[in-house]
């Protein structure tokens, strides 16, 4: 009977670093979209700007 190879355990520090980078990239994209929307639609409420910015990111900034 052959021995079964197991995957190495993920390095938690490496995963944490990748998650932090992902969160920073999302925050940057969100703030950038909010800035663009404020310039384009100055009369929108902060709530509507947040909603639209999130929707744009969720849809791939189309």
GUZAMAR-584804 format. One line per field, with one value per residue: residue number from 0; z negated, x negated, y of N, C-alpha, C, CB in turn. Coordinates in pm, 1 decimal, always signed. Glycine has a CB too. Layout:
i: c(NUM,...)
n_pz: c(Z,...)
n_px: c(X,...)
n_py: c(Y,...)
ca_pz: c(Z,...)
ca_px: c(X,...)
ca_py: c(Y,...)
c_pz: c(Z,...)
c_px: c(X,...)
c_py: c(Y,...)
cb_pz: c(Z,...)
cb_px: c(X,...)
cb_py: c(Y,...)
***
This chain:
i: c(0,1,2,3,4,5,6,7,8,9,10,11,12,13,14,15,16,17,18,19,20,21,22,23,24,25,26,27,28,29,30,31,32,33,34,35,36,37,38,39,40,41,42,43,44,45,46,47,48,49,50,51,52,53,54,55,56,57,58,59,60,61)
n_pz: c(+0.0,+90.3,-38.8,-138.4,-18.6,-192.1,-190.0,-265.2,-572.3,-570.3,-597.0,-854.0,-897.1,-641.7,-512.4,-659.8,-586.6,-312.0,-327.4,-452.1,-254.0,-53.0,-179.4,-203.7,+68.3,+145.0,-17.0,+89.5,+355.1,+300.0,+171.9,+383.3,+581.8,+443.2,+429.2,+703.6,+762.8,+596.2,+721.2,+969.6,+907.0,+716.0,+548.2,+429.7,+143.8,-131.1,-199.0,+38.6,+214.7,+99.0,+137.4,+421.3,+487.9,+374.8,+525.6,+782.0,+750.5,+685.0,+923.4,+1087.7,+1167.7,+1404.0)
n_px: c(-82.9,-55.1,-187.0,+7.7,-10.7,-6.1,+117.3,-88.4,-53.8,+112.3,-65.1,-1.4,-81.5,-149.4,+96.2,+241.4,+101.9,+163.3,+440.3,+451.9,+338.0,+530.2,+752.6,+658.7,+636.0,+905.0,+1011.3,+874.6,+976.3,+1248.5,+1249.7,+1146.9,+1346.9,+1559.9,+1466.2,+1460.7,+1734.5,+1842.9,+1742.3,+1868.1,+2139.9,+2237.3,+2456.4,+2546.0,+2623.7,+2412.7,+2461.5,+2578.8,+2365.6,+2179.0,+2319.7,+2336.4,+2063.3,+1977.7,+2137.2,+2030.9,+1771.7,+1834.6,+1946.7,+1730.1,+1630.3,+1744.9)
n_py: c(-117.9,+220.0,+531.5,+805.9,+1131.5,+1436.9,+1769.2,+2049.1,+2228.2,+2543.5,+2850.5,+3055.9,+3321.7,+3405.0,+3384.3,+3571.7,+3805.2,+3816.8,+3851.5,+4100.6,+4261.6,+4227.2,+4346.8,+4609.2,+4678.6,+4664.7,+4870.1,+5091.9,+5092.4,+5132.9,+5386.8,+5539.5,+5510.2,+5630.6,+5894.3,+5960.9,+5938.6,+6139.7,+6367.9,+6348.9,+6333.8,+6553.9,+6608.0,+6376.5,+6174.8,+6071.1,+5809.8,+5707.7,+5741.5,+5564.5,+5324.0,+5311.8,+5308.8,+5066.7,+4892.2,+4933.3,+4829.5,+4566.9,+4483.0,+4476.3,+4720.2,+4815.9)
ca_pz: c(+0.0,+98.0,-138.7,-83.9,-44.3,-243.2,-160.0,-382.0,-640.0,-527.9,-689.6,-897.2,-878.5,-498.2,-484.2,-719.9,-503.1,-188.9,-362.0,-478.1,-122.4,+12.1,-246.2,-165.6,+207.6,+147.3,-76.1,+188.5,+464.8,+247.6,+153.4,+516.1,+644.0,+372.1,+472.8,+840.1,+759.1,+537.0,+823.5,+1077.0,+853.0,+588.1,+465.9,+368.9,+1.6,-160.0,-194.5,+178.4,+270.4,+50.4,+204.5,+562.1,+493.6,+348.6,+641.1,+892.2,+721.9,+691.6,+1065.8,+1161.5,+1214.0,+1543.5)
ca_px: c(+0.0,-133.8,-156.8,+84.0,-74.1,+84.3,+74.8,-146.7,+36.4,+88.7,-136.6,+96.5,-135.2,-140.1,+238.8,+277.6,+43.9,+242.4,+571.1,+431.5,+318.3,+660.8,+835.7,+605.3,+673.7,+1048.6,+1029.5,+826.5,+1074.0,+1372.3,+1229.6,+1130.0,+1479.8,+1637.2,+1415.1,+1508.8,+1878.8,+1868.7,+1714.8,+1965.4,+2274.5,+2214.6,+2576.2,+2580.7,+2593.1,+2299.0,+2513.6,+2594.6,+2229.9,+2124.5,+2391.9,+2294.4,+1921.7,+1972.7,+2197.0,+1934.3,+1664.5,+1894.1,+1970.0,+1604.9,+1604.2,+1789.8)
ca_py: c(+0.0,+342.8,+633.0,+917.7,+1260.5,+1539.4,+1906.7,+2115.7,+2320.1,+2681.5,+2937.3,+3155.5,+3456.9,+3433.7,+3405.6,+3700.5,+3910.7,+3824.9,+3907.8,+4242.9,+4324.7,+4228.0,+4447.1,+4740.5,+4703.5,+4694.4,+5003.4,+5188.6,+5096.2,+5191.2,+5531.4,+5598.4,+5516.6,+5732.2,+6024.4,+5982.8,+5960.5,+6272.0,+6469.6,+6335.7,+6354.1,+6624.0,+6617.5,+6248.1,+6159.0,+5982.6,+5672.5,+5669.2,+5730.4,+5436.9,+5216.1,+5305.3,+5269.5,+4922.7,+4824.4,+4938.8,+4733.3,+4433.7,+4452.3,+4480.0,+4857.8,+4829.9)
c_pz: c(+0.0,-11.0,-70.2,-119.4,-94.2,-206.7,-284.0,-443.3,-595.1,-638.0,-728.5,-879.3,-731.7,-459.3,-538.2,-635.8,-375.0,-215.7,-387.8,-347.1,-49.8,-48.1,-209.0,-22.2,+219.7,+94.8,+23.2,+302.3,+419.2,+232.1,+287.9,+585.0,+575.4,+416.2,+612.8,+841.9,+699.3,+639.5,+932.1,+1030.9,+717.0,+496.1,+400.0,+221.2,-14.2,-152.6,-49.9,+247.1,+228.1,+123.2,+349.5,+576.0,+472.8,+468.4,+759.6,+871.7,+735.5,+836.7,+1150.2,+1224.6,+1361.4,+1571.6)
c_px: c(-87.7,-96.3,-87.2,+13.1,+30.8,+27.8,+12.4,-44.6,+5.9,+19.4,-42.9,+46.4,-124.5,+5.5,+283.4,+225.1,+125.2,+379.4,+560.5,+414.4,+451.9,+751.1,+789.6,+642.2,+821.7,+1073.3,+986.4,+927.4,+1202.4,+1359.2,+1213.8,+1264.5,+1566.2,+1595.7,+1467.7,+1658.8,+1914.7,+1846.8,+1822.2,+2107.9,+2265.4,+2337.1,+2617.1,+2543.8,+2473.2,+2342.5,+2526.2,+2458.9,+2166.6,+2188.5,+2346.0,+2149.2,+1908.1,+2026.4,+2100.8,+1822.1,+1716.9,+1915.1,+1843.7,+1574.5,+1640.3,+1844.2)
c_py: c(+124.7,+441.4,+750.2,+1047.8,+1359.2,+1675.9,+1967.4,+2211.4,+2463.8,+2762.2,+3051.3,+3298.5,+3498.7,+3462.6,+3540.4,+3816.6,+3928.8,+3886.0,+4057.9,+4318.9,+4334.8,+4335.6,+4588.3,+4776.2,+4736.6,+4835.4,+5112.8,+5203.5,+5164.5,+5342.2,+5603.1,+5614.2,+5621.3,+5871.8,+6058.5,+6011.7,+6095.4,+6383.2,+6468.7,+6368.5,+6424.7,+6629.7,+6485.7,+6246.2,+6064.9,+5836.6,+5623.5,+5654.7,+5597.6,+5319.0,+5200.3,+5261.1,+5119.3,+4844.8,+4822.8,+4837.4,+4591.0,+4389.3,+4461.3,+4614.1,+4876.9,+4965.3)
cb_pz: c(-120.5,+233.3,-212.1,-137.8,+83.4,-397.7,-110.7,-343.1,-794.4,-488.8,-626.3,-1042.0,-925.7,-415.0,-545.5,-863.5,-468.8,-126.1,-485.8,-568.7,-36.5,+0.2,-399.5,-182.1,+294.3,+63.2,-208.5,+244.2,+515.7,+112.8,+65.2,+602.1,+638.4,+220.4,+471.9,+927.8,+680.5,+414.3,+886.5,+1133.6,+839.3,+615.9,+549.1,+442.3,-76.4,-299.6,-265.3,+252.3,+224.0,-101.8,+199.7,+629.2,+387.3,+221.6,+681.1,+905.2,+579.9,+616.0,+1122.5,+1266.6,+1192.6,+1576.6)
cb_px: c(+94.5,-116.2,-286.1,+230.0,-144.2,+103.6,+194.3,-276.4,+23.5,+221.3,-269.8,+132.7,-282.7,-196.0,+324.5,+222.6,-103.2,+258.4,+629.3,+309.1,+216.0,+727.4,+831.2,+453.1,+640.2,+1127.9,+948.4,+689.0,+1104.8,+1408.8,+1105.7,+1036.3,+1549.2,+1619.7,+1260.2,+1477.7,+1946.0,+1777.8,+1576.2,+1960.6,+2349.7,+2168.9,+2689.1,+2510.4,+2717.2,+2239.4,+2650.8,+2680.5,+2141.2,+2146.5,+2542.8,+2313.3,+1838.8,+2053.1,+2328.6,+1875.5,+1606.5,+2027.5,+2074.1,+1606.6,+1457.0,+1893.7)
cb_py: c(-0.5,+407.6,+679.8,+917.6,+1314.5,+1526.2,+1993.6,+2192.2,+2306.1,+2748.5,+2991.8,+3132.4,+3464.1,+3314.7,+3292.5,+3710.2,+3878.1,+3685.9,+3836.7,+4264.4,+4244.3,+4090.2,+4427.8,+4742.7,+4582.3,+4590.7,+5015.6,+5145.5,+4953.3,+5127.5,+5557.3,+5512.6,+5379.1,+5717.0,+6024.9,+5860.8,+5850.5,+6294.9,+6446.5,+6195.1,+6217.9,+6764.2,+6667.7,+6133.4,+6104.3,+6013.8,+5664.6,+5772.1,+5850.0,+5423.2,+5242.4,+5441.2,+5346.1,+4887.7,+4892.9,+5080.4,+4755.8,+4431.5,+4546.2,+4376.6,+4893.5,+4727.9)
***
